[in-house]
């Protein structure tokens, strides 16, 4: 029961924040709705679930980005290379941030420890 | 989530949290590159992550309530920074999920829900994804000592024992 209450609180916070965002975005002037067939910028190849945007007949079918083809929003190397690059880039950003915070913190801690040991030795 | 706040956590909870965090981290890395994973995997994987993130918050509930009560009274600087950063992560993460739902092409339409299209959601989704990456890095950095201790206790030591090289050293969480 306690857990259920906590889940409801988390969901409530999510819904409140999410609802506020929806209201803000809808109320803002940036309502440049885009058509499904025209100015879309999604990385998915054109091909809908409701059959509104069918692929051309088989021979002219553009390769799907899932097949490692050209149907991507952004270019770049396809297949494994592309996957590795994205993964390594994000891992790199995370590593830099962690090192940038953890390293100075540990240096400061070590310095504090050394100062404390030195002052203890002096007083005794 | 140590610092100046002490919470009672059982080894089972710590272990669960560790594996859950590893799962969230791996899924986040996959989800950050939808061009490679495919839009379908990207959408369903991230939607299912909502459950994992809820469990992550439930496992940290004691820390959240303790710091919320003590935030203005007697909390350390690092705890306050941590608390604010966690709220930021929650807000930006919510923006990432909501914008993802609003521009969903497979998951949400397959549930029979048609949402109005708005170009702003696309930019917000990209922006919030980059922000979450930065905030996740900071979140990991602030919990680095917990990560190291828990990895040592529940992953490295058991592996060491498995190969007979472990020294049965106990590291408190």
Interface residues (C-beta under 8 A of the other chain):
Chain A: X3 X6 X7 X10 X11 X13 X14 X17 X18 X21 X22 X25 X26 X28 X30 X31 X32 X33 X34 X35 X36 X39 X41 X42 X43 X44 X48 X49 X50 X65 X66 X72 X73 X74 X76 X82 X83 X86 X87 X90 X91 X93 X94 X96 X97 X98 X100 X101 X102
Chain B: X29 X32 X33 X34 X35 X36 X37 X38 X39 X54 X57 X58 X61 X90 X91 X94 X95 X97 X98 X99 X102 X103 X105 X106 X109 X110 X116 X117 X118 X119 X120 X121 X122 X124 X133 X134 X136 X137 X138 X140 X141 X142 X144
